[in-house]
Amino acid sequence: MAEEFKEKEVVLGKVWEKLLPTLGSITLAALFRRILRKVSGLYPAFSSIQVTENGFSFDEIEKGKEDELENGFPIFISELTTFLSEMTGEILISEIEEVVKS
């Protein structure tokens, strides 16, 4: 995996770990796949992010897609927080905000 993707993979991994005890791996995988499909409509590089019940892999993202990943990442986080807010109110939002802002 290209080093330029490592930071985003680490952040998403931390978000995954924060949400895992509450939502479980199957629910998280389905949620993240749904959001990735939506974001990949605008930024196709996101369709290369692999999601399993164990987390993420950025190994399949092509080199040279850094701009897409950089530009789409805030949209991914926004979609995630919107969904979680609708689903749980503000209960889970504070947990992922601390990870994303660090």
PyRosetta script that sets phi, psi and omega in degrees:
from pyrosetta import init, pose_from_sequence

init()
pose = pose_from_sequence("MAEEFKEKEVVLGKVWEKLLPTLGSITLAALFRRILRKVSGLYPAFSSIQVTENGFSFDEIEKGKEDELENGFPIFISELTTFLSEMTGEILISEIEEVVKS")
pose.set_psi(1, 141.6)
pose.set_omega(1, 178.8)
pose.set_phi(2, -68.4)
pose.set_psi(2, 140.7)
pose.set_omega(2, -179.5)
pose.set_phi(3, -59.2)
pose.set_psi(3, -32.1)
pose.set_omega(3, -177.8)
pose.set_phi(4, -64.4)
pose.set_psi(4, -18.1)
pose.set_omega(4, 178.4)
pose.set_phi(5, -93.8)
pose.set_psi(5, -13.6)
pose.set_omega(5, -173.0)
pose.set_phi(6, -58.9)
pose.set_psi(6, -43.6)
pose.set_omega(6, -178.1)
pose.set_phi(7, -59.2)
pose.set_psi(7, -44.9)
pose.set_omega(7, -179.7)
pose.set_phi(8, -67.0)
pose.set_psi(8, -38.8)
pose.set_omega(8, 178.5)
pose.set_phi(9, -64.0)
pose.set_psi(9, -39.9)
pose.set_omega(9, 179.0)
pose.set_phi(10, -64.3)
pose.set_psi(10, -44.7)
pose.set_omega(10, 179.8)
pose.set_phi(11, -61.8)
pose.set_psi(11, -47.9)
pose.set_omega(11, 179.8)
pose.set_phi(12, -63.8)
pose.set_psi(12, -34.4)
pose.set_omega(12, 175.9)
pose.set_phi(13, -63.3)
pose.set_psi(13, -39.6)
pose.set_omega(13, 177.9)
pose.set_phi(14, -68.2)
pose.set_psi(14, -39.8)
pose.set_omega(14, 176.2)
pose.set_phi(15, -61.3)
pose.set_psi(15, -45.6)
pose.set_omega(15, 178.3)
pose.set_phi(16, -54.9)
pose.set_psi(16, -49.4)
pose.set_omega(16, -177.7)
pose.set_phi(17, -63.2)
pose.set_psi(17, -36.4)
pose.set_omega(17, 178.5)
pose.set_phi(18, -66.4)
pose.set_psi(18, -39.2)
pose.set_omega(18, -175.6)
pose.set_phi(19, -86.7)
pose.set_psi(19, -20.6)
pose.set_omega(19, -174.8)
pose.set_phi(20, -54.7)
pose.set_psi(20, -48.5)
pose.set_omega(20, -178.2)
pose.set_phi(21, -61.6)
pose.set_psi(21, -30.5)
pose.set_omega(21, -177.2)
pose.set_phi(22, -85.3)
pose.set_psi(22, -44.3)
pose.set_omega(22, -172.5)
pose.set_phi(23, -99.6)
pose.set_psi(23, -24.3)
pose.set_omega(23, -177.7)
pose.set_phi(24, 82.9)
pose.set_psi(24, 157.4)
pose.set_omega(24, -172.3)
pose.set_phi(25, -68.7)
pose.set_psi(25, -37.4)
pose.set_omega(25, -178.1)
pose.set_phi(26, -68.4)
pose.set_psi(26, -44.5)
pose.set_omega(26, 178.5)
pose.set_phi(27, -64.8)
pose.set_psi(27, -43.5)
pose.set_omega(27, 179.0)
pose.set_phi(28, -62.1)
pose.set_psi(28, -44.6)
pose.set_omega(28, 179.8)
pose.set_phi(29, -60.3)
pose.set_psi(29, -44.1)
pose.set_omega(29, 179.3)
pose.set_phi(30, -64.5)
pose.set_psi(30, -43.1)
pose.set_omega(30, 179.4)
pose.set_phi(31, -62.0)
pose.set_psi(31, -48.6)
pose.set_omega(31, -178.3)
pose.set_phi(32, -66.8)
pose.set_psi(32, -37.5)
pose.set_omega(32, 176.7)
pose.set_phi(33, -62.8)
pose.set_psi(33, -40.9)
pose.set_omega(33, 178.7)
pose.set_phi(34, -60.7)
pose.set_psi(34, -47.1)
pose.set_omega(34, -179.1)
pose.set_phi(35, -67.9)
pose.set_psi(35, -40.1)
pose.set_omega(35, 177.5)
pose.set_phi(36, -60.5)
pose.set_psi(36, -41.4)
pose.set_omega(36, 177.7)
pose.set_phi(37, -60.6)
pose.set_psi(37, -42.8)
pose.set_omega(37, -179.1)
pose.set_phi(38, -65.2)
pose.set_psi(38, -47.3)
pose.set_omega(38, -178.3)
pose.set_phi(39, -68.5)
pose.set_psi(39, -33.3)
pose.set_omega(39, -178.4)
pose.set_phi(40, -67.6)
pose.set_psi(40, -15.4)
pose.set_omega(40, 173.2)
pose.set_phi(41, -64.6)
pose.set_psi(41, -32.6)
pose.set_omega(41, 177.5)
pose.set_phi(42, -95.3)
pose.set_psi(42, -35.4)
pose.set_omega(42, -176.6)
pose.set_phi(43, -130.4)
pose.set_psi(43, 91.5)
pose.set_omega(43, -173.5)
pose.set_phi(44, -56.0)
pose.set_psi(44, -23.6)
pose.set_omega(44, 179.4)
pose.set_phi(45, -59.1)
pose.set_psi(45, -26.8)
pose.set_omega(45, -179.4)
pose.set_phi(46, -67.8)
pose.set_psi(46, -20.6)
pose.set_omega(46, 177.6)
pose.set_phi(47, -70.7)
pose.set_psi(47, -14.2)
pose.set_omega(47, 179.4)
pose.set_phi(48, -88.4)
pose.set_psi(48, -9.8)
pose.set_omega(48, 178.0)
pose.set_phi(49, -74.7)
pose.set_psi(49, 124.3)
pose.set_omega(49, -179.5)
pose.set_phi(50, -92.9)
pose.set_psi(50, 135.5)
pose.set_omega(50, 177.8)
pose.set_phi(51, -122.0)
pose.set_psi(51, 129.0)
pose.set_omega(51, 174.7)
pose.set_phi(52, -126.3)
pose.set_psi(52, -179.2)
pose.set_omega(52, 176.8)
pose.set_phi(53, -70.4)
pose.set_psi(53, -5.9)
pose.set_omega(53, 178.7)
pose.set_phi(54, -104.4)
pose.set_psi(54, -3.8)
pose.set_omega(54, 179.7)
pose.set_phi(55, 132.2)
pose.set_psi(55, -144.4)
pose.set_omega(55, -171.1)
pose.set_phi(56, -116.1)
pose.set_psi(56, 157.6)
pose.set_omega(56, 168.3)
pose.set_phi(57, -141.3)
pose.set_psi(57, 128.4)
pose.set_omega(57, 177.3)
pose.set_phi(58, -101.7)
pose.set_psi(58, 10.7)
pose.set_omega(58, -174.0)
pose.set_phi(59, -59.6)
pose.set_psi(59, -28.0)
pose.set_omega(59, -175.4)
pose.set_phi(60, -90.1)
pose.set_psi(60, -4.4)
pose.set_omega(60, -179.8)
pose.set_phi(61, -72.0)
pose.set_psi(61, 132.2)
pose.set_omega(61, -178.1)
pose.set_phi(62, -72.7)
pose.set_psi(62, 142.5)
pose.set_omega(62, 172.8)
pose.set_phi(63, -61.2)
pose.set_psi(63, 142.8)
pose.set_omega(63, -178.2)
pose.set_phi(64, 96.4)
pose.set_psi(64, -1.4)
pose.set_omega(64, -179.7)
pose.set_phi(65, -99.5)
pose.set_psi(65, 17.3)
pose.set_omega(65, -176.6)
pose.set_phi(66, -58.1)
pose.set_psi(66, -41.2)
pose.set_omega(66, -179.0)
pose.set_phi(67, -62.9)
pose.set_psi(67, -43.0)
pose.set_omega(67, 178.3)
pose.set_phi(68, -61.1)
pose.set_psi(68, -44.9)
pose.set_omega(68, -179.3)
pose.set_phi(69, -65.0)
pose.set_psi(69, -43.8)
pose.set_omega(69, 179.9)
pose.set_phi(70, -63.1)
pose.set_psi(70, -44.9)
pose.set_omega(70, -177.9)
pose.set_phi(71, -73.1)
pose.set_psi(71, -33.6)
pose.set_omega(71, -177.9)
pose.set_phi(72, -84.4)
pose.set_psi(72, -20.3)
pose.set_omega(72, -175.9)
pose.set_phi(73, -59.2)
pose.set_psi(73, -46.4)
pose.set_omega(73, 177.7)
pose.set_phi(74, -61.1)
pose.set_psi(74, -32.5)
pose.set_omega(74, 177.6)
pose.set_phi(75, -68.6)
pose.set_psi(75, -41.7)
pose.set_omega(75, 177.1)
pose.set_phi(76, -57.7)
pose.set_psi(76, -49.3)
pose.set_omega(76, -179.3)
pose.set_phi(77, -63.3)
pose.set_psi(77, -40.3)
pose.set_omega(77, 178.7)
pose.set_phi(78, -63.0)
pose.set_psi(78, -44.4)
pose.set_omega(78, 177.8)
pose.set_phi(79, -61.9)
pose.set_psi(79, -41.0)
pose.set_omega(79, 179.3)
pose.set_phi(80, -63.9)
pose.set_psi(80, -48.3)
pose.set_omega(80, -178.7)
pose.set_phi(81, -66.5)
pose.set_psi(81, -36.4)
pose.set_omega(81, 177.2)
pose.set_phi(82, -62.4)
pose.set_psi(82, -46.9)
pose.set_omega(82, 179.8)
pose.set_phi(83, -62.2)
pose.set_psi(83, -47.5)
pose.set_omega(83, -178.6)
pose.set_phi(84, -64.2)
pose.set_psi(84, -37.3)
pose.set_omega(84, 178.5)
pose.set_phi(85, -64.1)
pose.set_psi(85, -43.3)
pose.set_omega(85, 178.1)
pose.set_phi(86, -66.5)
pose.set_psi(86, -34.6)
pose.set_omega(86, -176.2)
pose.set_phi(87, -80.4)
pose.set_psi(87, -39.9)
pose.set_omega(87, -171.1)
pose.set_phi(88, -127.1)
pose.set_psi(88, 6.1)
pose.set_omega(88, -172.4)
pose.set_phi(89, 73.2)
pose.set_psi(89, -142.6)
pose.set_omega(89, -177.8)
pose.set_phi(90, -93.0)
pose.set_psi(90, 5.4)
pose.set_omega(90, -173.7)
pose.set_phi(91, -56.8)
pose.set_psi(91, -48.8)
pose.set_omega(91, -175.9)
pose.set_phi(92, -93.4)
pose.set_psi(92, -15.6)
pose.set_omega(92, -175.8)
pose.set_phi(93, -61.0)
pose.set_psi(93, -45.9)
pose.set_omega(93, -178.0)
pose.set_phi(94, -61.3)
pose.set_psi(94, -32.0)
pose.set_omega(94, 179.9)
pose.set_phi(95, -66.4)
pose.set_psi(95, -41.1)
pose.set_omega(95, -178.7)
pose.set_phi(96, -83.9)
pose.set_psi(96, -26.9)
pose.set_omega(96, 178.3)
pose.set_phi(97, -62.1)
pose.set_psi(97, -39.9)
pose.set_omega(97, 179.6)
pose.set_phi(98, -64.2)
pose.set_psi(98, -33.6)
pose.set_omega(98, 178.8)
pose.set_phi(99, -73.1)
pose.set_psi(99, -45.8)
pose.set_omega(99, -175.7)
pose.set_phi(100, -67.7)
pose.set_psi(100, -35.9)
pose.set_omega(100, -177.0)
pose.set_phi(101, -80.3)
pose.set_psi(101, -15.6)
pose.set_omega(101, -178.0)
pose.set_phi(102, -80.5)
pose.dump_pdb("model.pdb")
